[in-house]
Amino acid sequence: MQVTDLANLFPTETMKAGTVLLEQGGAEGDGIIVYVGKVELSCGVGGSVQRGIFGGGGEILGVYKTLFENGARYFTGTVVEKSRITRIPK
């Protein structure tokens, strides 16, 4: 199975800029595949927010929380340009 085949199995949608896909500290377990667009990853550290890591088409985000059963997410993922994504449920 190819990663693109997952779009036929799981919810796939177009997201507008500003949509938060993953929240730092969140306990939800979905993973995200970004097919088209751009998602910024940010992380709050010591009272400030570190920004500037971007995931684009072909990136898979948020799956480590599910794979390794971490208690909370390490980063926030926010859509910065219109993106087509698939959510992989926990």
C-alpha positions in Angstrom: 0.0 0.0 0.0 1.2 3.5 -0.9 0.7 6.5 1.4 -1.6 8.1 -1.2 -3.9 5.0 -0.9 -4.7 6.0 2.7 -6.8 8.9 1.4 -9.3 6.3 0.3 -9.4 4.7 3.7 -9.4 7.7 6.1 -11.0 11.1 6.3 -9.4 13.5 3.7 -10.2 17.2 3.6 -9.0 20.6 2.4 -8.0 22.9 5.3 -7.7 26.7 5.1 -4.8 28.7 6.5 -5.0 29.2 10.3 -6.5 25.8 11.0 -4.8 24.1 13.9 -4.3 20.4 13.2 -2.3 19.3 16.2 -2.1 21.1 19.6 1.0 21.0 21.8 0.1 19.2 25.0 -2.9 17.6 23.3 -3.8 14.0 24.0 -5.6 13.2 20.8 -3.9 10.5 18.8 -4.6 11.2 15.1 -1.7 11.4 12.6 -1.8 13.7 9.6 -0.6 13.2 6.0 -0.1 16.5 4.1 -0.6 15.9 0.4 -0.6 19.5 -0.8 0.1 22.8 1.1 2.1 23.8 4.1 1.9 23.2 7.8 4.0 25.1 10.4 5.2 23.3 13.4 5.7 25.4 16.6 6.7 24.5 20.1 6.3 26.5 23.3 9.6 26.5 25.2 10.2 28.5 28.4 7.5 31.1 27.8 8.4 31.7 24.1 7.2 29.9 21.0 9.8 28.4 18.6 8.5 28.6 15.0 9.9 28.0 11.5 9.7 24.3 10.9 7.4 23.6 7.9 5.9 20.4 6.6 4.7 20.3 3.0 3.3 17.9 0.5 4.3 14.3 1.3 5.0 14.9 5.0 3.5 12.7 7.8 3.0 14.5 11.1 1.9 13.5 14.6 2.3 9.8 14.3 5.0 9.4 16.9 2.5 10.2 19.7 0.5 7.2 18.5 3.3 4.8 17.7 5.1 5.4 21.0 2.0 6.2 23.1 3.4 9.5 24.3 1.1 11.2 26.8 1.0 14.6 25.0 2.0 16.2 21.7 5.4 18.0 21.6 4.3 20.6 19.0 1.4 22.5 17.4 0.8 22.1 13.7 -1.0 25.0 12.0 -2.0 25.2 8.3 -0.2 28.2 6.8 -1.5 27.8 3.2 -4.5 25.9 1.9 -3.7 22.2 2.4 -5.2 18.8 1.5 -4.7 16.4 4.4 -5.7 12.9 5.6 -6.3 12.2 9.2 -5.0 8.7 10.4 -7.1 7.8 13.4 -5.3 6.4 16.5 
